[in-house]
Amino acid sequence: MAQTAFLESLPQSASQTKLPVESALDESWRDLYLKAFRFMQRARVIEDKLASLYRSGKITGGCYVGRGNEAVAVSAGIALNKGDVFAPLIRDQAGRLAYGESPADAFRTYLGSRLGPMRGRDGNVHRGRPAEGYLAMISHLGAMVSAATGMLLGRRLRGEPTGIAIVTLGEGATSTGAFHEGLNLAAVEKLPVVVVVSNNLYAYSTPNSRQFACESLVHRARGYGVRGWDVDGTDLNDCLKKITAAAQDARQTGLPQLVVATLLRLSGHGEHDDAFYVDATLKTLPVARDCLAVAEEFILQTNLADWGEILEWKEEAKREVESILAEVQREPVPDPFEERWCCLATPGLCEGIDGV
Ligand SMILES: Cc1ncc(C[n+]2csc(CCOP(=O)(O)OP(=O)(O)O)c2C)c(N)n1
């Protein structure tokens, strides 16, 4: 599809993404919405801090943020229970928090603290705790679909409850063989894997028009024989509703789901990239809305909270992040004289087998 036709196919009006009034009245929904919003707010604070640490030369690896992707990410994290499998990607800080990761682990991994989940070996974003079902990303595109599918298959073969898995991807990943193989396997083996694709319109600098020729990526669900969900990634209400429903469907039916959320990436691919290639027209469309600002507006419109409360939550998150960062900066880094530096698969370094 030509880029202009694609632009025309995007929602031109923001009005269709407003929260229905009846949902606003449901108390448990209000609680969930505010909980999700606060994770988004906190994730933004953490990532703004990470970006400034990167620019001041304190992060030696790359730095990747999820600006604009928080509504999708938090909905994925919040839909999971302890023991479920989560395979997040570089734009999922909000989902990681909602899944239960401590904010300190983000700073520990980026700053190379020995106390972090990757023991100071990463200096980047490839963190996880696989024994708990929280997978460390391979840099990776489609590969984690197979990893999560394999994890559930392993549980089933051992006679354990599988739980569900959520894998998050960018749309660029959907053009890889690994994505196809993983989703096809999940469908054939009937495994409850929810693949959440954030179509943020660019895979690094490649626009949608150079990535795929189908009208919408969600149409691919049919080809795999899985249920598809089309989501407005700028609207927390739509994300929460549909992503939690997809997770619930996976739990009840044991079948995989494909969610495709549309939004514009509001940053470069990483902090080293100024995103000069993003089409200026796109930035004027509702797809370019900042999901955090949309959620704030909604909260105010529906009196879920007032502006003072929203600001206080943000200040609270800032204070908390400053104090966590100060702690992490005092933590020890790995000692190359004392420790063996070898890959994770080497005996003695595998998670759960300590000694280095
Ligand atoms: C198999 C493979 N090919 C290429 C790369 C290099 N690469 C890293 S991220 C990226 C673009 C990813 O785009 P997308 O999945 O849409 O995610 P986005 O960055 O847009 O959120 C590419 C090409 C890689 N990591 N792995």
The ligand as an SDF file (V2000), in Angstrom:
LIG
                    3D

 26 27  0  0  0  0  0  0  0  0999 V2000
   16.7890  -10.4280   12.6400 C   0  0  0  0  0  0  0  0  0  0  0  0
   17.1670   -8.9700   12.8420 C   0  0  0  0  0  0  0  0  0  0  0  0
   17.2760   -8.1480   11.7640 N   0  0  0  0  0  0  0  0  0  0  0  0
   17.6020   -6.8460   11.9400 C   0  0  0  0  0  0  0  0  0  0  0  0
   17.8450   -6.3450   13.1980 C   0  0  0  0  0  0  0  0  0  0  0  0
   18.2280   -4.8720   13.3790 C   0  0  0  0  0  0  0  0  0  0  0  0
   17.0790   -4.1440   13.9160 N   0  0  0  0  0  0  0  0  0  0  0  0
   16.9440   -3.9110   15.2300 C   0  0  0  0  0  0  0  0  0  0  0  0
   15.5310   -3.1090   15.6000 S   0  0  0  0  0  0  0  0  0  0  0  0
   15.0890   -3.0250   13.9720 C   0  0  0  0  0  0  0  0  0  0  0  0
   13.7920   -2.3810   13.5800 C   0  0  0  0  0  0  0  0  0  0  0  0
   12.6830   -2.8910   14.4150 C   0  0  0  0  0  0  0  0  0  0  0  0
   11.4710   -2.3610   13.9800 O   0  0  0  0  0  0  0  0  0  0  0  0
   10.1460   -2.7140   14.7030 P   0  0  0  0  0  0  0  0  0  0  0  0
   10.0480   -4.1880   14.9530 O   0  0  0  0  0  0  0  0  0  0  0  0
    9.0330   -2.1310   13.9120 O   0  0  0  0  0  0  0  0  0  0  0  0
   10.2700   -2.0000   16.1190 O   0  0  0  0  0  0  0  0  0  0  0  0
   10.3430   -0.4350   16.4370 P   0  0  0  0  0  0  0  0  0  0  0  0
   11.8020   -0.1290   16.6370 O   0  0  0  0  0  0  0  0  0  0  0  0
    9.7170    0.2980   15.3280 O   0  0  0  0  0  0  0  0  0  0  0  0
    9.5830   -0.2510   17.7080 O   0  0  0  0  0  0  0  0  0  0  0  0
   16.0290   -3.6400   13.1700 C   0  0  0  0  0  0  0  0  0  0  0  0
   15.9290   -3.7550   11.6930 C   0  0  0  0  0  0  0  0  0  0  0  0
   17.7180   -7.2530   14.2930 C   0  0  0  0  0  0  0  0  0  0  0  0
   17.8820   -6.8610   15.5560 N   0  0  0  0  0  0  0  0  0  0  0  0
   17.3930   -8.5440   14.1040 N   0  0  0  0  0  0  0  0  0  0  0  0
  1  2  1  0
  2  3  1  0
  2 26  2  0
  3  4  2  0
  4  5  1  0
  5  6  1  0
  5 24  2  0
  6  7  1  0
  7  8  2  0
  7 22  1  0
  8  9  1  0
  9 10  1  0
 10 11  1  0
 10 22  2  0
 11 12  1  0
 12 13  1  0
 13 14  1  0
 14 15  2  0
 14 16  1  0
 14 17  1  0
 17 18  1  0
 18 19  2  0
 18 20  1  0
 18 21  1  0
 22 23  1  0
 24 25  1  0
 24 26  1  0
M  CHG  1   7   1
M  END
$$$$
